[in-house]
Amino acid sequence: MRRLPTRATVIPVQALGELYNVRVRKTGRSAAEARTAVMAWATTYPTANTTRSALVAAAELAAAHRLGIWDSLILAVAAENGCGFLLSEEL
């Protein structure tokens, strides 16, 4: 069985914002419940912040591939942090 290289797990901060929105807007959870979920993920895994270079890359991705800017930002931050596997609600 082929083993994948070991990589650190990080969560783009933007993804945590998306988690909050999904919990409140799509599942009807309260803001307090959404905050609890976000904080649980944020304290379990390291987060990856948005940088200027990630923003530039996201704008290029969005324009070149007709993606939303926020999805593009998640992709750019993940790529900038060496992400080899990305889970997403919409992508």
PDB file of N, CA, C and O in Angstrom:
ATOM      1  N   MET A   1       0.832  -1.171   0.000  1.00  0.00           N
ATOM      2  CA  MET A   1       0.000   0.000   0.000  1.00  0.00           C
ATOM      3  C   MET A   1       0.885   1.246   0.000  1.00  0.00           C
ATOM      4  O   MET A   1       1.795   1.372   0.819  1.00  0.00           O
ATOM      5  N   ARG A   2       0.611   2.156  -0.918  1.00  0.00           N
ATOM      6  CA  ARG A   2       1.384   3.391  -1.026  1.00  0.00           C
ATOM      7  C   ARG A   2       0.996   4.342   0.095  1.00  0.00           C
ATOM      8  O   ARG A   2      -0.191   4.555   0.344  1.00  0.00           O
ATOM      9  N   ARG A   3       1.977   4.912   0.770  1.00  0.00           N
ATOM     10  CA  ARG A   3       1.712   5.854   1.851  1.00  0.00           C
ATOM     11  C   ARG A   3       1.918   7.269   1.345  1.00  0.00           C
ATOM     12  O   ARG A   3       2.879   7.555   0.630  1.00  0.00           O
ATOM     13  N   LEU A   4       1.018   8.136   1.719  1.00  0.00           N
ATOM     14  CA  LEU A   4       1.149   9.539   1.370  1.00  0.00           C
ATOM     15  C   LEU A   4       2.172  10.192   2.283  1.00  0.00           C
ATOM     16  O   LEU A   4       2.336   9.777   3.430  1.00  0.00           O
ATOM     17  N   PRO A   5       2.863  11.218   1.781  1.00  0.00           N
ATOM     18  CA  PRO A   5       3.810  11.914   2.650  1.00  0.00           C
ATOM     19  C   PRO A   5       3.084  12.553   3.824  1.00  0.00           C
ATOM     20  O   PRO A   5       1.949  13.012   3.692  1.00  0.00           O
ATOM     21  N   THR A   6       3.743  12.576   4.959  1.00  0.00           N
ATOM     22  CA  THR A   6       3.162  13.197   6.137  1.00  0.00           C
ATOM     23  C   THR A   6       3.230  14.707   5.984  1.00  0.00           C
ATOM     24  O   THR A   6       4.282  15.260   5.664  1.00  0.00           O
ATOM     25  N   ARG A   7       2.116  15.362   6.211  1.00  0.00           N
ATOM     26  CA  ARG A   7       2.041  16.817   6.146  1.00  0.00           C
ATOM     27  C   ARG A   7       1.349  17.320   7.404  1.00  0.00           C
ATOM     28  O   ARG A   7       0.524  16.633   8.008  1.00  0.00           O
ATOM     29  N   ALA A   8       1.705  18.516   7.770  1.00  0.00           N
ATOM     30  CA  ALA A   8       1.027  19.137   8.903  1.00  0.00           C
ATOM     31  C   ALA A   8      -0.401  19.495   8.495  1.00  0.00           C
ATOM     32  O   ALA A   8      -0.651  19.868   7.349  1.00  0.00           O
ATOM     33  N   THR A   9      -1.309  19.381   9.415  1.00  0.00           N
ATOM     34  CA  THR A   9      -2.686  19.763   9.165  1.00  0.00           C
ATOM     35  C   THR A   9      -2.859  21.210   9.600  1.00  0.00           C
ATOM     36  O   THR A   9      -2.556  21.567  10.738  1.00  0.00           O
ATOM     37  N   VAL A  10      -3.343  22.032   8.695  1.00  0.00           N
ATOM     38  CA  VAL A  10      -3.656  23.421   9.026  1.00  0.00           C
ATOM     39  C   VAL A  10      -5.020  23.762   8.459  1.00  0.00           C
ATOM     40  O   VAL A  10      -5.476  23.147   7.496  1.00  0.00           O
ATOM     41  N   ILE A  11      -5.658  24.731   9.055  1.00  0.00           N
ATOM     42  CA  ILE A  11      -6.957  25.188   8.581  1.00  0.00           C
ATOM     43  C   ILE A  11      -6.837  26.658   8.219  1.00  0.00           C
ATOM     44  O   ILE A  11      -6.485  27.477   9.069  1.00  0.00           O
ATOM     45  N   PRO A  12      -7.127  27.009   6.961  1.00  0.00           N
ATOM     46  CA  PRO A  12      -7.157  28.436   6.627  1.00  0.00           C
ATOM     47  C   PRO A  12      -8.208  29.152   7.478  1.00  0.00           C
ATOM     48  O   PRO A  12      -9.320  28.649   7.644  1.00  0.00           O
ATOM     49  N   VAL A  13      -7.869  30.296   8.005  1.00  0.00           N
ATOM     50  CA  VAL A  13      -8.799  31.051   8.836  1.00  0.00           C
ATOM     51  C   VAL A  13     -10.106  31.304   8.078  1.00  0.00           C
ATOM     52  O   VAL A  13     -11.184  31.273   8.672  1.00  0.00           O
ATOM     53  N   GLN A  14     -10.012  31.552   6.782  1.00  0.00           N
ATOM     54  CA  GLN A  14     -11.211  31.771   5.971  1.00  0.00           C
ATOM     55  C   GLN A  14     -12.149  30.566   6.038  1.00  0.00           C
ATOM     56  O   GLN A  14     -13.368  30.734   6.030  1.00  0.00           O
ATOM     57  N   ALA A  15     -11.598  29.365   6.103  1.00  0.00           N
ATOM     58  CA  ALA A  15     -12.429  28.158   6.180  1.00  0.00           C
ATOM     59  C   ALA A  15     -13.223  28.125   7.483  1.00  0.00           C
ATOM     60  O   ALA A  15     -14.351  27.633   7.513  1.00  0.00           O
ATOM     61  N   LEU A  16     -12.638  28.645   8.553  1.00  0.00           N
ATOM     62  CA  LEU A  16     -13.371  28.702   9.812  1.00  0.00           C
ATOM     63  C   LEU A  16     -14.526  29.697   9.735  1.00  0.00           C
ATOM     64  O   LEU A  16     -15.587  29.477  10.320  1.00  0.00           O
ATOM     65  N   GLY A  17     -14.312  30.780   9.014  1.00  0.00           N
ATOM     66  CA  GLY A  17     -15.405  31.725   8.787  1.00  0.00           C
ATOM     67  C   GLY A  17     -16.523  31.087   7.984  1.00  0.00           C
ATOM     68  O   GLY A  17     -17.702  31.311   8.258  1.00  0.00           O
ATOM     69  N   GLU A  18     -16.147  30.290   6.990  1.00  0.00           N
ATOM     70  CA  GLU A  18     -17.142  29.583   6.187  1.00  0.00           C
ATOM     71  C   GLU A  18     -17.900  28.565   7.043  1.00  0.00           C
ATOM     72  O   GLU A  18     -19.110  28.400   6.886  1.00  0.00           O
ATOM     73  N   LEU A  19     -17.197  27.891   7.938  1.00  0.00           N
ATOM     74  CA  LEU A  19     -17.850  26.943   8.845  1.00  0.00           C
ATOM     75  C   LEU A  19     -18.908  27.660   9.684  1.00  0.00           C
ATOM     76  O   LEU A  19     -20.021  27.160   9.847  1.00  0.00           O
ATOM     77  N   TYR A  20     -18.562  28.813  10.206  1.00  0.00           N
ATOM     78  CA  TYR A  20     -19.504  29.595  10.997  1.00  0.00           C
ATOM     79  C   TYR A  20     -20.749  29.921  10.175  1.00  0.00           C
ATOM     80  O   TYR A  20     -21.874  29.716  10.632  1.00  0.00           O
ATOM     81  N   ASN A  21     -20.541  30.428   8.962  1.00  0.00           N
ATOM     82  CA  ASN A  21     -21.679  30.790   8.100  1.00  0.00           C
ATOM     83  C   ASN A  21     -22.562  29.591   7.775  1.00  0.00           C
ATOM     84  O   ASN A  21     -23.787  29.701   7.804  1.00  0.00           O
ATOM     85  N   VAL A  22     -21.964  28.467   7.471  1.00  0.00           N
ATOM     86  CA  VAL A  22     -22.739  27.268   7.149  1.00  0.00           C
ATOM     87  C   VAL A  22     -23.564  26.834   8.352  1.00  0.00           C
ATOM     88  O   VAL A  22     -24.740  26.495   8.216  1.00  0.00           O
ATOM     89  N   ARG A  23     -22.953  26.846   9.517  1.00  0.00           N
ATOM     90  CA  ARG A  23     -23.676  26.401  10.720  1.00  0.00           C
ATOM     91  C   ARG A  23     -24.866  27.308  11.019  1.00  0.00           C
ATOM     92  O   ARG A  23     -25.920  26.826  11.434  1.00  0.00           O
ATOM     93  N   VAL A  24     -24.709  28.610  10.814  1.00  0.00           N
ATOM     94  CA  VAL A  24     -25.787  29.546  11.130  1.00  0.00           C
ATOM     95  C   VAL A  24     -26.812  29.614  10.002  1.00  0.00           C
ATOM     96  O   VAL A  24     -28.014  29.506  10.247  1.00  0.00           O
ATOM     97  N   ARG A  25     -26.346  29.794   8.770  1.00  0.00           N
ATOM     98  CA  ARG A  25     -27.269  30.049   7.664  1.00  0.00           C
ATOM     99  C   ARG A  25     -27.875  28.803   7.050  1.00  0.00           C
ATOM    100  O   ARG A  25     -29.037  28.820   6.645  1.00  0.00           O
ATOM    101  N   LYS A  26     -27.117  27.730   6.972  1.00  0.00           N
ATOM    102  CA  LYS A  26     -27.638  26.537   6.295  1.00  0.00           C
ATOM    103  C   LYS A  26     -28.203  25.492   7.243  1.00  0.00           C
ATOM    104  O   LYS A  26     -29.101  24.739   6.866  1.00  0.00           O
ATOM    105  N   THR A  27     -27.694  25.434   8.461  1.00  0.00           N
ATOM    106  CA  THR A  27     -28.200  24.421   9.387  1.00  0.00           C
ATOM    107  C   THR A  27     -29.074  25.017  10.476  1.00  0.00           C
ATOM    108  O   THR A  27     -29.663  24.289  11.275  1.00  0.00           O
ATOM    109  N   GLY A  28     -29.160  26.358  10.510  1.00  0.00           N
ATOM    110  CA  GLY A  28     -30.033  27.007  11.475  1.00  0.00           C
ATOM    111  C   GLY A  28     -29.555  26.973  12.909  1.00  0.00           C
ATOM    112  O   GLY A  28     -30.337  27.200  13.832  1.00  0.00           O
ATOM    113  N   ARG A  29     -28.278  26.693  13.106  1.00  0.00           N
ATOM    114  CA  ARG A  29     -27.741  26.690  14.480  1.00  0.00           C
ATOM    115  C   ARG A  29     -27.638  28.122  14.993  1.00  0.00           C
ATOM    116  O   ARG A  29     -27.628  29.072  14.210  1.00  0.00           O
ATOM    117  N   SER A  30     -27.564  28.264  16.281  1.00  0.00           N
ATOM    118  CA  SER A  30     -27.414  29.594  16.870  1.00  0.00           C
ATOM    119  C   SER A  30     -25.984  30.090  16.672  1.00  0.00           C
ATOM    120  O   SER A  30     -25.070  29.312  16.400  1.00  0.00           O
ATOM    121  N   ALA A  31     -25.816  31.396  16.814  1.00  0.00           N
ATOM    122  CA  ALA A  31     -24.480  31.987  16.704  1.00  0.00           C
ATOM    123  C   ALA A  31     -23.545  31.408  17.771  1.00  0.00           C
ATOM    124  O   ALA A  31     -22.361  31.189  17.515  1.00  0.00           O
ATOM    125  N   ALA A  32     -24.080  31.167  18.949  1.00  0.00           N
ATOM    126  CA  ALA A  32     -23.269  30.599  20.030  1.00  0.00           C
ATOM    127  C   ALA A  32     -22.800  29.186  19.685  1.00  0.00           C
ATOM    128  O   ALA A  32     -21.649  28.829  19.936  1.00  0.00           O
ATOM    129  N   GLU A  33     -23.700  28.386  19.106  1.00  0.00           N
ATOM    130  CA  GLU A  33     -23.317  27.024  18.704  1.00  0.00           C
ATOM    131  C   GLU A  33     -22.278  27.062  17.582  1.00  0.00           C
ATOM    132  O   GLU A  33     -21.338  26.267  17.577  1.00  0.00           O
ATOM    133  N   ALA A  34     -22.446  27.979  16.642  1.00  0.00           N
ATOM    134  CA  ALA A  34     -21.486  28.108  15.547  1.00  0.00           C
ATOM    135  C   ALA A  34     -20.118  28.535  16.087  1.00  0.00           C
ATOM    136  O   ALA A  34     -19.087  28.023  15.653  1.00  0.00           O
ATOM    137  N   ARG A  35     -20.118  29.463  17.024  1.00  0.00           N
ATOM    138  CA  ARG A  35     -18.860  29.907  17.634  1.00  0.00           C
ATOM    139  C   ARG A  35     -18.163  28.746  18.328  1.00  0.00           C
ATOM    140  O   ARG A  35     -16.949  28.586  18.207  1.00  0.00           O
ATOM    141  N   THR A  36     -18.924  27.939  19.050  1.00  0.00           N
ATOM    142  CA  THR A  36     -18.351  26.784  19.742  1.00  0.00           C
ATOM    143  C   THR A  36     -17.692  25.826  18.757  1.00  0.00           C
ATOM    144  O   THR A  36     -16.600  25.322  19.018  1.00  0.00           O
ATOM    145  N   ALA A  37     -18.350  25.572  17.622  1.00  0.00           N
ATOM    146  CA  ALA A  37     -17.781  24.681  16.607  1.00  0.00           C
ATOM    147  C   ALA A  37     -16.501  25.263  16.026  1.00  0.00           C
ATOM    148  O   ALA A  37     -15.507  24.553  15.871  1.00  0.00           O
ATOM    149  N   VAL A  38     -16.522  26.553  15.705  1.00  0.00           N
ATOM    150  CA  VAL A  38     -15.340  27.207  15.144  1.00  0.00           C
ATOM    151  C   VAL A  38     -14.181  27.157  16.126  1.00  0.00           C
ATOM    152  O   VAL A  38     -13.053  26.845  15.745  1.00  0.00           O
ATOM    153  N   MET A  39     -14.452  27.461  17.375  1.00  0.00           N
ATOM    154  CA  MET A  39     -13.392  27.462  18.387  1.00  0.00           C
ATOM    155  C   MET A  39     -12.842  26.062  18.633  1.00  0.00           C
ATOM    156  O   MET A  39     -11.654  25.902  18.910  1.00  0.00           O
ATOM    157  N   ALA A  40     -13.693  25.054  18.534  1.00  0.00           N
ATOM    158  CA  ALA A  40     -13.222  23.676  18.701  1.00  0.00           C
ATOM    159  C   ALA A  40     -12.206  23.325  17.613  1.00  0.00           C
ATOM    160  O   ALA A  40     -11.157  22.746  17.896  1.00  0.00           O
ATOM    161  N   TRP A  41     -12.527  23.680  16.370  1.00  0.00           N
ATOM    162  CA  TRP A  41     -11.593  23.414  15.274  1.00  0.00           C
ATOM    163  C   TRP A  41     -10.333  24.269  15.420  1.00  0.00           C
ATOM    164  O   TRP A  41      -9.224  23.786  15.192  1.00  0.00           O
ATOM    165  N   ALA A  42     -10.501  25.528  15.795  1.00  0.00           N
ATOM    166  CA  ALA A  42      -9.369  26.449  15.892  1.00  0.00           C
ATOM    167  C   ALA A  42      -8.405  26.076  17.015  1.00  0.00           C
ATOM    168  O   ALA A  42      -7.209  26.353  16.922  1.00  0.00           O
ATOM    169  N   THR A  43      -8.910  25.457  18.061  1.00  0.00           N
ATOM    170  CA  THR A  43      -8.022  25.049  19.145  1.00  0.00           C
ATOM    171  C   THR A  43      -7.461  23.641  18.950  1.00  0.00           C
ATOM    172  O   THR A  43      -6.500  23.259  19.617  1.00  0.00           O
ATOM    173  N   THR A  44      -8.053  22.875  18.046  1.00  0.00           N
ATOM    174  CA  THR A  44      -7.569  21.517  17.779  1.00  0.00           C
ATOM    175  C   THR A  44      -6.451  21.511  16.736  1.00  0.00           C
ATOM    176  O   THR A  44      -5.500  20.736  16.839  1.00  0.00           O
ATOM    177  N   TYR A  45      -6.570  22.372  15.743  1.00  0.00           N
ATOM    178  CA  TYR A  45      -5.606  22.411  14.642  1.00  0.00           C
ATOM    179  C   TYR A  45      -5.005  23.802  14.512  1.00  0.00           C
ATOM    180  O   TYR A  45      -5.651  24.800  14.834  1.00  0.00           O
ATOM    181  N   PRO A  46      -3.760  23.864  14.036  1.00  0.00           N
ATOM    182  CA  PRO A  46      -3.185  25.184  13.784  1.00  0.00           C
ATOM    183  C   PRO A  46      -3.906  25.860  12.615  1.00  0.00           C
ATOM    184  O   PRO A  46      -4.373  25.199  11.687  1.00  0.00           O
ATOM    185  N   THR A  47      -3.982  27.174  12.681  1.00  0.00           N
ATOM    186  CA  THR A  47      -4.627  27.922  11.610  1.00  0.00           C
ATOM    187  C   THR A  47      -3.578  28.571  10.712  1.00  0.00           C
ATOM    188  O   THR A  47      -2.452  28.846  11.128  1.00  0.00           O
ATOM    189  N   ALA A  48      -3.984  28.803   9.477  1.00  0.00           N
ATOM    190  CA  ALA A  48      -3.111  29.463   8.509  1.00  0.00           C
ATOM    191  C   ALA A  48      -3.745  30.801   8.154  1.00  0.00           C
ATOM    192  O   ALA A  48      -4.867  30.852   7.649  1.00  0.00           O
ATOM    193  N   ASN A  49      -3.029  31.864   8.417  1.00  0.00           N
ATOM    194  CA  ASN A  49      -3.549  33.198   8.182  1.00  0.00           C
ATOM    195  C   ASN A  49      -3.451  33.601   6.717  1.00  0.00           C
ATOM    196  O   ASN A  49      -2.651  33.054   5.958  1.00  0.00           O
ATOM    197  N   THR A  50      -4.267  34.555   6.342  1.00  0.00           N
ATOM    198  CA  THR A  50      -4.250  35.091   4.990  1.00  0.00           C
ATOM    199  C   THR A  50      -3.120  36.118   4.884  1.00  0.00           C
ATOM    200  O   THR A  50      -2.999  37.019   5.713  1.00  0.00           O
ATOM    201  N   THR A  51      -2.317  35.962   3.866  1.00  0.00           N
ATOM    202  CA  THR A  51      -1.224  36.893   3.623  1.00  0.00           C
ATOM    203  C   THR A  51      -1.525  37.708   2.368  1.00  0.00           C
ATOM    204  O   THR A  51      -2.441  37.396   1.606  1.00  0.00           O
ATOM    205  N   ARG A  52      -0.736  38.754   2.174  1.00  0.00           N
ATOM    206  CA  ARG A  52      -0.881  39.564   0.971  1.00  0.00           C
ATOM    207  C   ARG A  52      -0.647  38.717  -0.270  1.00  0.00           C
ATOM    208  O   ARG A  52      -1.378  38.840  -1.252  1.00  0.00           O
ATOM    209  N   SER A  53       0.369  37.857  -0.234  1.00  0.00           N
ATOM    210  CA  SER A  53       0.654  37.022  -1.410  1.00  0.00           C
ATOM    211  C   SER A  53      -0.482  36.037  -1.680  1.00  0.00           C
ATOM    212  O   SER A  53      -0.760  35.721  -2.837  1.00  0.00           O
ATOM    213  N   ALA A  54      -1.141  35.550  -0.628  1.00  0.00           N
ATOM    214  CA  ALA A  54      -2.293  34.659  -0.814  1.00  0.00           C
ATOM    215  C   ALA A  54      -3.454  35.421  -1.433  1.00  0.00           C
ATOM    216  O   ALA A  54      -4.172  34.888  -2.279  1.00  0.00           O
ATOM    217  N   LEU A  55      -3.640  36.664  -1.015  1.00  0.00           N
ATOM    218  CA  LEU A  55      -4.711  37.481  -1.591  1.00  0.00           C
ATOM    219  C   LEU A  55      -4.478  37.716  -3.081  1.00  0.00           C
ATOM    220  O   LEU A  55      -5.414  37.634  -3.876  1.00  0.00           O
ATOM    221  N   VAL A  56      -3.239  38.008  -3.460  1.00  0.00           N
ATOM    222  CA  VAL A  56      -2.908  38.209  -4.875  1.00  0.00           C
ATOM    223  C   VAL A  56      -3.163  36.917  -5.652  1.00  0.00           C
ATOM    224  O   VAL A  56      -3.768  36.943  -6.725  1.00  0.00           O
ATOM    225  N   ALA A  57      -2.703  35.791  -5.112  1.00  0.00           N
ATOM    226  CA  ALA A  57      -2.919  34.502  -5.780  1.00  0.00           C
ATOM    227  C   ALA A  57      -4.403  34.185  -5.893  1.00  0.00           C
ATOM    228  O   ALA A  57      -4.852  33.652  -6.908  1.00  0.00           O
ATOM    229  N   ALA A  58      -5.166  34.511  -4.853  1.00  0.00           N
ATOM    230  CA  ALA A  58      -6.612  34.260  -4.876  1.00  0.00           C
ATOM    231  C   ALA A  58      -7.298  35.083  -5.953  1.00  0.00           C
ATOM    232  O   ALA A  58      -8.175  34.583  -6.657  1.00  0.00           O
ATOM    233  N   ALA A  59      -6.906  36.335  -6.084  1.00  0.00           N
ATOM    234  CA  ALA A  59      -7.498  37.186  -7.126  1.00  0.00           C
ATOM    235  C   ALA A  59      -7.187  36.630  -8.509  1.00  0.00           C
ATOM    236  O   ALA A  59      -8.038  36.651  -9.398  1.00  0.00           O
ATOM    237  N   GLU A  60      -5.982  36.139  -8.686  1.00  0.00           N
ATOM    238  CA  GLU A  60      -5.606  35.538  -9.977  1.00  0.00           C
ATOM    239  C   GLU A  60      -6.396  34.259 -10.236  1.00  0.00           C
ATOM    240  O   GLU A  60      -6.869  34.043 -11.352  1.00  0.00           O
ATOM    241  N   LEU A  61      -6.545  33.409  -9.223  1.00  0.00           N
ATOM    242  CA  LEU A  61      -7.340  32.182  -9.359  1.00  0.00           C
ATOM    243  C   LEU A  61      -8.789  32.502  -9.703  1.00  0.00           C
ATOM    244  O   LEU A  61      -9.371  31.894 -10.601  1.00  0.00           O
ATOM    245  N   ALA A  62      -9.361  33.452  -8.989  1.00  0.00           N
ATOM    246  CA  ALA A  62     -10.761  33.814  -9.206  1.00  0.00           C
ATOM    247  C   ALA A  62     -10.974  34.312 -10.632  1.00  0.00           C
ATOM    248  O   ALA A  62     -11.942  33.931 -11.290  1.00  0.00           O
ATOM    249  N   ALA A  63     -10.074  35.159 -11.104  1.00  0.00           N
ATOM    250  CA  ALA A  63     -10.220  35.716 -12.449  1.00  0.00           C
ATOM    251  C   ALA A  63      -9.977  34.672 -13.528  1.00  0.00           C
ATOM    252  O   ALA A  63     -10.684  34.634 -14.534  1.00  0.00           O
ATOM    253  N   ALA A  64      -8.982  33.831 -13.318  1.00  0.00           N
ATOM    254  CA  ALA A  64      -8.602  32.854 -14.347  1.00  0.00           C
ATOM    255  C   ALA A  64      -9.563  31.676 -14.444  1.00  0.00           C
ATOM    256  O   ALA A  64      -9.745  31.107 -15.520  1.00  0.00           O
ATOM    257  N   HIS A  65     -10.176  31.310 -13.327  1.00  0.00           N
ATOM    258  CA  HIS A  65     -10.981  30.086 -13.304  1.00  0.00           C
ATOM    259  C   HIS A  65     -12.448  30.314 -12.931  1.00  0.00           C
ATOM    260  O   HIS A  65     -13.191  29.363 -12.688  1.00  0.00           O
ATOM    261  N   ARG A  66     -12.850  31.572 -12.890  1.00  0.00           N
ATOM    262  CA  ARG A  66     -14.232  31.929 -12.573  1.00  0.00           C
ATOM    263  C   ARG A  66     -14.689  31.339 -11.239  1.00  0.00           C
ATOM    264  O   ARG A  66     -15.805  30.833 -11.123  1.00  0.00           O
ATOM    265  N   LEU A  67     -13.827  31.408 -10.251  1.00  0.00           N
ATOM    266  CA  LEU A  67     -14.141  30.962  -8.893  1.00  0.00           C
ATOM    267  C   LEU A  67     -14.517  32.166  -8.047  1.00  0.00           C
ATOM    268  O   LEU A  67     -14.175  33.299  -8.383  1.00  0.00           O
ATOM    269  N   GLY A  68     -15.216  31.925  -6.957  1.00  0.00           N
ATOM    270  CA  GLY A  68     -15.488  32.991  -6.007  1.00  0.00           C
ATOM    271  C   GLY A  68     -14.207  33.389  -5.296  1.00  0.00           C
ATOM    272  O   GLY A  68     -13.310  32.566  -5.113  1.00  0.00           O
ATOM    273  N   ILE A  69     -14.125  34.635  -4.902  1.00  0.00           N
ATOM    274  CA  ILE A  69     -12.903  35.121  -4.258  1.00  0.00           C
ATOM    275  C   ILE A  69     -12.643  34.413  -2.933  1.00  0.00           C
ATOM    276  O   ILE A  69     -11.490  34.136  -2.600  1.00  0.00           O
ATOM    277  N   TRP A  70     -13.698  34.117  -2.169  1.00  0.00           N
ATOM    278  CA  TRP A  70     -13.481  33.489  -0.862  1.00  0.00           C
ATOM    279  C   TRP A  70     -13.020  32.039  -1.008  1.00  0.00           C
ATOM    280  O   TRP A  70     -12.167  31.584  -0.246  1.00  0.00           O
ATOM    281  N   ASP A  71     -13.575  31.312  -1.975  1.00  0.00           N
ATOM    282  CA  ASP A  71     -13.085  29.954  -2.247  1.00  0.00           C
ATOM    283  C   ASP A  71     -11.646  30.005  -2.742  1.00  0.00           C
ATOM    284  O   ASP A  71     -10.816  29.182  -2.356  1.00  0.00           O
ATOM    285  N   SER A  72     -11.361  30.972  -3.595  1.00  0.00           N
ATOM    286  CA  SER A  72     -10.000  31.130  -4.114  1.00  0.00           C
ATOM    287  C   SER A  72      -9.018  31.450  -2.997  1.00  0.00           C
ATOM    288  O   SER A  72      -7.873  31.000  -3.023  1.00  0.00           O
ATOM    289  N   LEU A  73      -9.464  32.222  -2.024  1.00  0.00           N
ATOM    290  CA  LEU A  73      -8.601  32.560  -0.898  1.00  0.00           C
ATOM    291  C   LEU A  73      -8.280  31.320  -0.067  1.00  0.00           C
ATOM    292  O   LEU A  73      -7.142  31.142   0.369  1.00  0.00           O
ATOM    293  N   ILE A  74      -9.262  30.477   0.151  1.00  0.00           N
ATOM    294  CA  ILE A  74      -9.005  29.218   0.865  1.00  0.00           C
ATOM    295  C   ILE A  74      -7.977  28.381   0.104  1.00  0.00           C
ATOM    296  O   ILE A  74      -7.047  27.844   0.703  1.00  0.00           O
ATOM    297  N   LEU A  75      -8.143  28.271  -1.210  1.00  0.00           N
ATOM    298  CA  LEU A  75      -7.197  27.518  -2.029  1.00  0.00           C
ATOM    299  C   LEU A  75      -5.794  28.109  -1.961  1.00  0.00           C
ATOM    300  O   LEU A  75      -4.814  27.380  -1.809  1.00  0.00           O
ATOM    301  N   ALA A  76      -5.702  29.420  -2.074  1.00  0.00           N
ATOM    302  CA  ALA A  76      -4.394  30.081  -2.072  1.00  0.00           C
ATOM    303  C   ALA A  76      -3.672  29.920  -0.738  1.00  0.00           C
ATOM    304  O   ALA A  76      -2.472  29.649  -0.709  1.00  0.00           O
ATOM    305  N   VAL A  77      -4.395  30.086   0.356  1.00  0.00           N
ATOM    306  CA  VAL A  77      -3.778  29.920   1.681  1.00  0.00           C
ATOM    307  C   VAL A  77      -3.358  28.467   1.886  1.00  0.00           C
ATOM    308  O   VAL A  77      -2.285  28.203   2.428  1.00  0.00           O
ATOM    309  N   ALA A  78      -4.183  27.540   1.462  1.00  0.00           N
ATOM    310  CA  ALA A  78      -3.832  26.121   1.577  1.00  0.00           C
ATOM    311  C   ALA A  78      -2.574  25.813   0.768  1.00  0.00           C
ATOM    312  O   ALA A  78      -1.672  25.130   1.252  1.00  0.00           O
ATOM    313  N   ALA A  79      -2.516  26.312  -0.454  1.00  0.00           N
ATOM    314  CA  ALA A  79      -1.337  26.082  -1.298  1.00  0.00           C
ATOM    315  C   ALA A  79      -0.097  26.717  -0.689  1.00  0.00           C
ATOM    316  O   ALA A  79       0.978  26.117  -0.693  1.00  0.00           O
ATOM    317  N   GLU A  80      -0.239  27.913  -0.174  1.00  0.00           N
ATOM    318  CA  GLU A  80       0.882  28.621   0.432  1.00  0.00           C
ATOM    319  C   GLU A  80       1.442  27.865   1.640  1.00  0.00           C
ATOM    320  O   GLU A  80       2.615  28.007   1.984  1.00  0.00           O
ATOM    321  N   ASN A  81       0.593  27.066   2.273  1.00  0.00           N
ATOM    322  CA  ASN A  81       1.015  26.300   3.448  1.00  0.00           C
ATOM    323  C   ASN A  81       1.321  24.837   3.144  1.00  0.00           C
ATOM    324  O   ASN A  81       1.422  24.016   4.056  1.00  0.00           O
ATOM    325  N   GLY A  82       1.470  24.514   1.860  1.00  0.00           N
ATOM    326  CA  GLY A  82       1.872  23.164   1.460  1.00  0.00           C
ATOM    327  C   GLY A  82       0.777  22.122   1.589  1.00  0.00           C
ATOM    328  O   GLY A  82       1.070  20.937   1.749  1.00  0.00           O
ATOM    329  N   CYS A  83      -0.470  22.539   1.523  1.00  0.00           N
ATOM    330  CA  CYS A  83      -1.586  21.605   1.655  1.00  0.00           C
ATOM    331  C   CYS A  83      -1.593  20.627   0.485  1.00  0.00           C
ATOM    332  O   CYS A  83      -1.527  21.030  -0.676  1.00  0.00           O
ATOM    333  N   GLY A  84      -1.674  19.350   0.804  1.00  0.00           N
ATOM    334  CA  GLY A  84      -1.751  18.321  -0.229  1.00  0.00           C
ATOM    335  C   GLY A  84      -3.140  17.742  -0.393  1.00  0.00           C
ATOM    336  O   GLY A  84      -3.391  16.967  -1.315  1.00  0.00           O
ATOM    337  N   PHE A  85      -4.045  18.117   0.502  1.00  0.00           N
ATOM    338  CA  PHE A  85      -5.401  17.581   0.499  1.00  0.00           C
ATOM    339  C   PHE A  85      -6.297  18.640   1.115  1.00  0.00           C
ATOM    340  O   PHE A  85      -6.025  19.129   2.211  1.00  0.00           O
ATOM    341  N   LEU A  86      -7.365  18.994   0.412  1.00  0.00           N
ATOM    342  CA  LEU A  86      -8.254  20.053   0.883  1.00  0.00           C
ATOM    343  C   LEU A  86      -9.696  19.564   0.834  1.00  0.00           C
ATOM    344  O   LEU A  86     -10.162  19.063  -0.190  1.00  0.00           O
ATOM    345  N   LEU A  87     -10.390  19.717   1.951  1.00  0.00           N
ATOM    346  CA  LEU A  87     -11.813  19.397   2.011  1.00  0.00           C
ATOM    347  C   LEU A  87     -12.579  20.711   1.933  1.00  0.00           C
ATOM    348  O   LEU A  87     -12.225  21.692   2.588  1.00  0.00           O
ATOM    349  N   SER A  88     -13.640  20.715   1.119  1.00  0.00           N
ATOM    350  CA  SER A  88     -14.412  21.938   0.968  1.00  0.00           C
ATOM    351  C   SER A  88     -15.871  21.614   0.718  1.00  0.00           C
ATOM    352  O   SER A  88     -16.196  20.599   0.103  1.00  0.00           O
ATOM    353  N   GLU A  89     -16.738  22.472   1.194  1.00  0.00           N
ATOM    354  CA  GLU A  89     -18.164  22.285   0.987  1.00  0.00           C
ATOM    355  C   GLU A  89     -18.529  22.487  -0.473  1.00  0.00           C
ATOM    356  O   GLU A  89     -19.325  21.715  -1.008  1.00  0.00           O
ATOM    357  N   GLU A  90     -17.983  23.486  -1.132  1.00  0.00           N
ATOM    358  CA  GLU A  90     -18.425  23.871  -2.466  1.00  0.00           C
ATOM    359  C   GLU A  90     -17.494  23.480  -3.605  1.00  0.00           C
ATOM    360  O   GLU A  90     -17.924  23.420  -4.757  1.00  0.00           O
ATOM    361  N   LEU A  91     -16.251  23.217  -3.310  1.00  0.00           N
ATOM    362  CA  LEU A  91     -15.318  22.878  -4.385  1.00  0.00           C
ATOM    363  C   LEU A  91     -15.373  21.398  -4.612  1.00  0.00           C
ATOM    364  O   LEU A  91     -14.667  20.880  -5.477  1.00  0.00           O
TER     365      LEU A  91
END
